[in-house]
């Protein structure tokens, strides 16, 4: 890896948090958020990192852990999540995470309900079922009334599909900064010398932060482990998709009915999740991480 790697993969847990979660230099994350939220908020000039682990108000409430969580100079809150595999309840999870920030910010005795603006930015490294068949890549979700007018600007969920930015021989001409960011995030680990348009400002800092040669010995070891985890999950997903789809189609053909085909595909997807979980168990992933990535319950995983 050391001889071949020029830039690290920022879609690994280590890479993403190293490049975008740098608490000493927030230029890259600030530029990325400004590109994402140009239509929703004013310029973001200063960020404060917040604790990523959020405990419930009551002991019975579920603990949540964000990938990145920060706050702007004007009091807006940003949750940034990188999701590498599909989950059938991911939309519910992202709403739950946003709600946790709101509940934690409310203060006893505040009769004016001074709720902060919260933005949940979900970077998806797969084709989301909710947006399947559509040509876009950027999906903002807000509270609106029956006439499609904004009911409240306090909550904004944004879903971004990275799979729409596959590598090409040459970087395309993009119409905005966000498209550039998504392209380099998806492809940086396979890129050589960045093009001229990517050698200035925050993009220059991004590529500097991604240089494998900048890692010390311990960081290189952490990165190797993160790459192995990432590749294990990607391989498991690919294998399970092939096997699950084949089994689903075969079952549908045997039944010969539309309902049977649909049921077969559903069972195929369930088998896909179970196969991913088995592979991750073999790779020594902890139960809670497997549940987070596959959508299975911890009881289902333990029973495998």
C-alpha positions in Angstrom: 0.0 0.0 0.0 2.8 2.5 0.9 4.4 2.4 -2.5 1.2 2.7 -4.5 -1.0 5.0 -2.3 -0.7 8.7 -3.1 -4.0 9.9 -1.5 -6.0 8.2 1.2 -9.6 7.1 0.7 -11.8 9.7 2.5 -14.8 7.2 2.4 -13.1 5.2 5.0 -13.9 6.1 8.6 -10.3 7.1 9.3 -10.0 9.2 6.1 -13.3 11.0 6.5 -12.7 12.1 10.0 -9.0 13.0 9.4 -9.8 15.3 6.4 -13.2 16.7 7.4 -12.9 16.4 11.2 -9.6 18.2 11.7 -10.2 20.3 14.8 -7.0 22.3 14.2 -7.8 23.4 10.7 -11.5 23.6 9.7 -11.0 25.1 6.2 -12.0 22.0 4.3 -15.1 21.2 6.3 -16.2 24.9 6.2 -15.8 25.1 2.4 -17.7 21.8 2.0 -20.6 23.0 4.2 -20.8 26.3 2.3 -21.0 24.4 -1.0 -23.8 22.2 0.4 -25.8 24.9 2.1 -25.4 27.9 -0.2 -29.2 28.0 -0.8 -30.1 27.5 2.8 -27.9 29.6 5.0 -25.6 32.6 5.0 -21.8 32.2 4.6 -20.3 30.0 7.3 -17.0 31.5 8.5 -16.3 29.7 11.8 -17.1 26.3 13.1 -17.0 24.8 16.6 -16.8 21.0 16.9 -19.4 19.5 19.3 -19.4 16.1 21.1 -20.3 13.4 18.6 -21.7 11.1 21.3 -25.2 12.1 22.4 -26.7 10.4 25.5 -30.5 10.5 26.0 -32.1 12.6 28.6 -33.4 9.4 30.3 -31.4 6.3 30.8 -33.8 4.3 28.6 -33.1 6.5 25.6 -30.9 5.2 22.8 -27.3 6.5 22.6 -26.4 8.1 19.3 -23.0 8.8 17.8 -22.5 11.2 14.9 -19.7 11.0 12.4 -19.2 14.8 12.7 -21.2 17.4 14.6 -20.5 21.1 14.7 -22.0 24.5 15.2 -21.5 27.8 13.3 -20.8 31.2 14.6 -24.5 32.1 14.2 -25.7 29.2 16.2 -26.7 26.8 13.4 -26.0 23.1 14.1 -24.7 20.6 11.5 -24.7 16.8 11.6 -22.6 15.3 8.9 -23.0 11.5 8.3 -21.2 9.3 5.8 -23.3 6.2 5.1 -21.5 3.5 3.1 -24.2 0.8 2.8 -28.0 0.9 2.3 -30.2 0.6 5.3 -34.0 0.2 5.0 -34.6 2.5 8.0 -31.9 5.1 7.2 -34.4 8.0 6.6 -35.9 7.3 10.1 -32.4 7.2 11.6 -31.4 10.6 10.1 -34.7 12.1 11.4 -34.0 10.6 14.8 -30.4 12.1 14.9 -31.7 15.5 14.0 -34.4 15.3 16.7 -31.8 14.4 19.3 -29.9 17.6 18.6 -33.1 19.6 19.0 -34.1 17.9 22.3 -30.6 18.4 23.7 -30.7 22.1 23.0 -34.1 22.8 24.6 -33.7 24.3 28.1 -36.1 23.8 31.0 -38.2 26.9 31.6 -37.8 28.2 28.0 -41.4 29.1 27.1 -40.4 30.6 23.8 -39.0 27.3 22.5 -35.8 28.8 21.0 -35.1 25.9 18.7 -31.8 26.2 16.7 -31.6 25.6 13.0 -30.3 22.1 12.5 -29.0 20.7 9.2 -28.5 17.0 8.8 -26.2 16.3 5.8 -26.2 12.6 4.8 -23.6 11.6 2.3 -24.7 8.3 0.8 -22.2 6.0 -1.0 -25.0 4.0 -2.7 -28.2 4.5 -4.6 -30.9 5.3 -2.1 -34.3 3.5 -2.5 -36.1 6.8 -1.8 -34.5 8.4 -4.9 -34.1 5.4 -7.2 -34.8 6.1 -10.8 -34.2 9.9 -10.5 -31.4 11.7 -12.2 -30.5 14.1 -9.4 -27.9 13.7 -6.7 -28.8 16.4 -4.1 -32.1 15.9 -2.2 -33.1 18.5 0.4 -36.0 17.7 2.7 -37.9 20.4 4.7 -41.1 20.8 6.6 -43.7 22.1 4.1 -47.5 22.5 4.2 -50.1 21.2 1.8 -49.4 24.1 -0.6 -45.7 23.2 -0.7 -44.8 26.3 1.3 -42.1 26.1 4.0 -43.8 25.5 7.3 -40.5 25.8 9.3 -36.9 26.5 8.3 -35.6 25.0 11.6 -35.0 21.5 10.2 -33.3 20.6 6.9 -32.3 17.1 6.0 -30.0 16.8 2.9 -29.3 13.5 1.2 -26.4 13.4 -1.3 -25.7 10.4 -3.6 -22.0 10.0 -4.2 -22.6 7.1 -6.6 -23.5 9.7 -9.3 -19.9 10.8 -9.4 -18.0 7.8 -10.7 -14.4 8.2 -11.9 -13.8 9.3 -15.5 -10.6 9.7 -17.5 -10.8 13.4 -17.0 -12.7 15.4 -14.4 -15.8 16.8 -16.1 -16.6 20.5 -16.2 -18.9 21.0 -13.2 -21.4 23.8 -12.8 -20.8 24.4 -9.1 -18.4 23.8 -6.2 -20.5 21.1 -4.6 -20.1 18.9 -7.7 -16.3 19.3 -7.5 -16.3 18.3 -3.8 -18.4 15.2 -4.4 -16.3 14.1 -7.4 -13.0 14.4 -5.4 -14.5 12.7 -2.3 -15.6 9.8 -4.4 -12.3 9.5 -6.5 -9.4 11.0 -4.6 -7.8 7.7 -3.7 -7.4 6.9 -7.4 -6.3 10.3 -8.6 -2.9 11.6 -9.5 -1.8 15.2 -9.7 -5.0 17.3 -9.2 -6.1 19.6 -12.0 -5.4 23.3 -11.9 -8.9 24.1 -10.7 -8.3 21.9 -7.6 -5.0 23.4 -6.6 -6.3 26.5 -4.9 -8.0 27.3 -1.6 -9.7 24.6 0.3 -9.2 22.1 -2.5 -5.5 22.5 -2.1 -5.8 21.9 1.6 -8.0 18.9 0.9 -5.4 17.2 -1.3 -2.7 18.0 1.2 -4.7 16.4 4.0 -5.3 13.3 1.9 -1.6 12.7 1.2 -0.7 9.2 2.5 2.9 10.4 3.0 1.7 12.9 5.6 0.6 10.1 7.9 2.9 9.0 10.8 3.5 5.4 11.6 0.5 5.0 13.9 -1.8 6.8 11.5 -0.7 4.6 8.6 -1.6 1.5 10.7 -5.0 3.0 11.6 -5.6 3.8 8.0 -4.8 0.3 6.9 -7.3 -1.1 9.3 -9.9 1.3 8.2 -9.3 0.4 4.5 -9.7 -3.3 5.4 -13.0 -2.6 7.2 -14.2 -0.6 4.3 -13.2 -3.2 1.7 -14.8 -6.0 3.8 -18.1 -4.2 3.9 -17.9 -3.3 0.1 -17.1 -7.0 -0.8 -19.8 -8.3 1.5 -22.4 -5.9 -0.1 -21.4 -6.9 -3.6 -21.5 -10.6 -2.9 -24.8 -10.4 -1.0 -26.4 -8.3 -3.8 -25.5 -10.9 -6.4 -26.6 -13.8 -4.2 -29.7 -12.1 -2.9 -30.9 -11.0 -6.3 -30.3 -14.4 -7.8 -32.3 -16.1 -5.0 -35.1 -13.5 -5.3 -35.4 -13.9 -9.0 -35.4 -17.7 -8.8 -38.1 -17.7 -6.2 -40.2 -15.3 -8.2 -39.8 -17.5 -11.3 -40.8 -20.6 -9.5 -44.0 -19.0 -8.2 -44.8 -17.4 -11.5 -46.8 -14.6 -10.0 -46.1 -11.0 -9.6 -46.7 -11.2 -5.9 -44.2 -14.1 -5.7 -41.5 -12.1 -7.5 -42.0 -9.2 -5.1 -41.7 -11.5 -2.1 -38.7 -13.1 -3.6 -36.9 -9.8 -4.0 -37.8 -8.8 -0.4 -36.4 -12.1 0.9 -33.3 -11.5 -1.3 -32.8 -8.2 0.4 -33.1 -9.7 3.8 -30.6 -12.5 2.9 -28.3 -9.7 1.6 -28.3 -8.0 5.0 -27.8 -11.3 6.8 -24.9 -12.2 4.5 -23.3 -8.8 5.2 -23.7 -9.3 8.9 -22.1 -12.8 8.8 -19.1 -11.4 6.9 -18.7 -8.6 9.4 -19.0 -10.9 12.3 -16.1 -13.0 10.8 -14.2 -9.7 10.5 -14.6 -9.0 14.3 -17.0 -6.0 13.9 -18.9 -5.3 17.1 -22.7 -6.0 17.2 -23.8 -2.4 17.4 -21.7 -1.4 14.3 -23.1 -4.3 12.3 -26.7 -3.3 13.3 -26.0 0.2 12.2 -24.7 -0.8 8.8 -27.1 -3.6 7.9 -30.4 -2.5 9.5 -30.7 -5.8 11.3 -31.6 -5.9 15.0 -28.9 -6.9 17.5 -31.0 -10.0 18.3 -31.1 -11.0 14.7 -27.3 -10.6 14.4 -26.6 -12.6 17.6 -28.8 -15.5 16.2 -26.7 -15.8 13.1 
